[in-house]
Amino acid sequence: MTIMTWKTLAIGAAALGVSAYAFAQSSERPMGMHDQMHRQMMQGGTTKAAIMHGHGAAQEVSAMPTAPGQDAFGAIQEVVQILESDPKTDWSKVNIGALREHLIDMNEVTLHAAANERVLDNGIEIAVTGEGRTLAAIKRMVPAHAQELAALGWNAKTEELPNGVKLTVLASAAQPLVKLKALGFMGIMVQGAHHQHHHLMMAKGEFAH
């Protein structure tokens, strides 16, 4: 065997040894974040998977959505969970249907009622009108809310109209005219935190709007 052949074999053996060593080193290195994510996805993952976005920061995203998808559905779901967790709940009186009807009323008044606002010298007058299911909701909700406003110290009253209800709210030191004008119909309708309590009472069969 010639000297050239021995040199060629020696160089080849050295190259093979270097390649084998590099492969062994790469297989023994700790897995990086991307490697771990890839292995997790390939194995089906757990209930949460880490994702990369933005400036390279990792955030965990739940594998199960939490939003109910519809606000009235979510409100009823919350009330039912409260009732189910209370051992004193009298299921013979529970009326979830009544709560659903009230939530429909709220939807009709909030989204479909017409509100014609007129500024007075000392307050605001709002003609709230509608037809069909919207009109029925107006006649149930607006006078009832005027009573709640009175309980909060507001000077509010209602008057029935052929196609709705006229709501009049007078200004005061606590509720100046500039604030009433800014609030308008819906800003006035959302005053107070009685809705949540009433919803639970309705579902329990202890309150009728």
Beta strands, then each sheet from edge to edge (+ up, - down):
strand 1: 48-53
strand 2: 57-62
strand 3: 114-119
strand 4: 123-129
strand 5: 155-161
strand 6: 164-170
sheet 1: 1+ 2-
sheet 2: 3+ 4- 6+ 5-
end
